[in-house]
Amino acid sequence: MKVMTVVKIIELVGTSEKSWEDAVRQAVKEAAKTVRNIVGVHVVGFTAKVKDGEITEYRANVKIAFVVER
C-alpha cells in the first residue's frame, strides 16, 4: 500500500527591524519552535511600518508548509 504525504499550510506574519528577508527568516524561526517537519515557505507579500518617513519595521506575510505526522 502506498503511503500518501499530507502537507498542511499555515499563514504567518514575520517582523524585523532589519529587512524583509530577515522578517521571512523570523517567521520560519518562530514557527519551527512549535511546528515540526517544515518543508517550505512561500512569501505572499511584504509590508512595512513607517514613522517620520522612515521604515521602522519590515513585515513579511508568509505561508509555511509542513508534513503532517501520522
PAZAPA-4460 file (N, C-alpha, C; in steps of 0.05 Angstrom, whole numbers, plus 32768, in hexadecimal, padded with zeros to 4 digits):
% residues 70
    n_x    n_y    n_z   ca_x   ca_y   ca_z    c_x    c_y    c_z   seq   type   mol
   8011   7FE9   8000   8000   8000   8000   8012   8019   8000     1      M     A
   800B   802C   7FEF   801A   8045   7FED   8012   8058   8003     2      K     A
   8026   8064   8011   8021   8077   8026   8021   8093   8019     3      V     A
   800C   80A2   801E   800A   80BD   8013   8013   80D1   8028     4      M     A
   8022   80E5   801E   802B   80FA   802F   8017   8111   802F     5      T     A
   8010   811A   8047   7FFD   8131   8049   800D   8149   8053     6      V     A
   800A   815F   8045   8017   8178   804D   8002   818C   8055     7      V     A
   8007   8199   806C   7FF5   81AE   8076   8003   81C9   8072     8      K     A
   7FF3   81DD   806E   7FFE   81F8   806B   7FF2   820B   807F     9      I     A
   8003   821B   808C   7FF9   822F   809E   8003   824B   8095    10      I     A
   7FF4   825F   809A   7FFD   827A   8093   8007   828A   80AB    11      E     A
   801D   8298   80A8   8029   82A7   80BD   8033   82C2   80B3    12      L     A
   8038   82D4   80C5   8045   82ED   80BF   805E   82EF   80CF    13      V     A
   8075   82F0   80C2   808F   82F3   80CF   8096   8311   80D0    14      G     A
   80A4   8319   80E5   80AC   8335   80E7   80CA   8337   80EC    15      T     A
   80D5   834E   80E4   80F2   8353   80E8   80F7   8371   80E7    16      S     A
   810B   8379   80F5   8114   8395   80F3   8129   8398   80DE    17      E     A
   8133   8381   80D3   8149   8382   80C0   8141   8382   80A3    18      K     A
   8130   836E   809B   812A   836B   807E   8112   8358   807B    19      S     A
   8107   8358   8062   80F2   8346   805C   80FC   8329   805C    20      W     A
   8114   8325   8053   8120   830A   8053   8122   8300   8070    21      E     A
   812A   8311   8082   812D   8309   809E   8111   8304   80AA    22      D     A
   80FD   8313   80A1   80E1   830E   80AA   80D8   82F2   80A2    23      A     A
   80DF   82E9   808A   80D8   82CE   8082   80E6   82B9   8094    24      V     A
   8100   82BE   8098   8110   82AC   80AA   8103   82AA   80C6    25      R     A
   80FB   82C1   80D0   80EF   82C2   80EB   80D5   82B2   80EC    26      Q     A
   80C5   82B4   80D7   80AC   82A4   80D6   80B2   8286   80D7    27      A     A
   80C5   827E   80C7   80CC   8261   80C6   80D8   8259   80E1    28      V     A
   80E9   8269   80EC   80F6   8263   8106   80E2   825F   811C    29      K     A
   80CE   8272   811D   80B9   8270   8132   80A7   8258   812D    30      E     A
   80A0   8253   8114   808F   823C   810E   809D   8222   8116    31      A     A
   80B7   8220   8112   80C6   8208   8118   80C7   8201   8136    32      A     A
   80C1   8215   8147   80C0   8210   8163   80A9   81FD   816B    33      K     A
   8093   81FE   815C   807C   81ED   8163   8072   81DB   814C    34      T     A
   807D   81DF   8134   8075   81CF   811D   808C   81BE   8114    35      V     A
   8087   81A4   8111   809C   8192   8107   8099   818D   80E9    36      R     A
   80AD   8183   80DC   80AC   817B   80C0   80A6   8191   80AD    37      N     A
   80B1   81A9   80B2   80AD   81BF   809F   80BD   81B8   8085    38      I     A
   80AF   81BA   806E   80BB   81B3   8055   80BD   81CA   8041    39      V     A
   80B0   81E1   8048   80B1   81F7   8035   80A4   8210   8040    40      G     A
   80AB   8226   8033   809E   8240   803A   8098   824E   801F    41      V     A
   8080   825A   801E   8078   8269   8006   8073   8286   8010    42      H     A
   8081   8299   8004   807D   82B5   800B   8065   82BF   7FFB    43      V     A
   8050   82C8   800A   8038   82D2   7FFE   803A   82F0   7FF8    44      V     A
   8047   82FF   800A   804A   831B   8006   805B   8329   801B    45      G     A
   8062   8341   8016   8072   8351   8028   8063   836B   802F    46      F     A
   8065   8373   8048   805B   838D   8051   806F   8399   8064    47      T     A
   806B   83B1   806C   807D   83BE   8080   806E   83D2   8090    48      A     A
   8079   83D6   80A8   806F   83EB   80BA   8081   8403   80B6    49      K     A
   8075   841B   80B3   8085   8433   80AE   807F   8448   80C3    50      V     A
   8095   8455   80CC   8092   846B   80DF   80A6   8481   80D6    51      K     A
   809B   849A   80D4   80AB   84B1   80CC   80BA   84AD   80B2    52      D     A
   80AD   849F   809F   80B8   849B   8085   80CD   8485   8083    53      G     A
   80D1   8476   8099   80E5   8460   809A   80D7   8446   80A0    54      E     A
   80E1   8430   8094   80D6   8415   809B   80E1   840E   80B6    55      I     A
   80CE   8407   80C8   80D6   83FF   80E3   80D2   83E1   80E8    56      T     A
   80C2   83D4   80D7   80BE   83B8   80DA   80B7   83AC   80BF    57      E     A
   80C5   8397   80B7   80C0   8388   809F   80AD   8371   80A6    58      Y     A
   809A   836C   8094   8087   8356   8099   8085   8344   8080    59      R     A
   8086   832A   8085   8083   8317   806F   806C   8304   8075    60      A     A
   8059   8304   8062   8042   82F2   8064   804B   82D8   8056    61      N     A
   804B   82C2   8065   8055   82A9   805A   8042   8292   805F    62      V     A
   8045   827D   804F   8037   8264   8053   804C   824F   8059    63      K     A
   804A   8241   806F   805D   822D   8077   8051   8211   8072    64      I     A
   805F   8200   8064   8055   81E5   805E   8064   81D1   806F    65      A     A
   8055   81BE   807A   8062   81A9   808A   8052   818F   8086    66      F     A
   8062   8179   8089   8056   815E   8085   8047   8156   809E    67      V     A
   802F   814D   809B   801E   8144   80B1   8028   8128   80BA    68      V     A
   802D   8125   80D3   8035   810B   80DE   801C   80F9   80E1    69      E     A
   8021   80DF   80DE   800B   80CC   80E2   800C   80C0   80FE    70      R     A
***
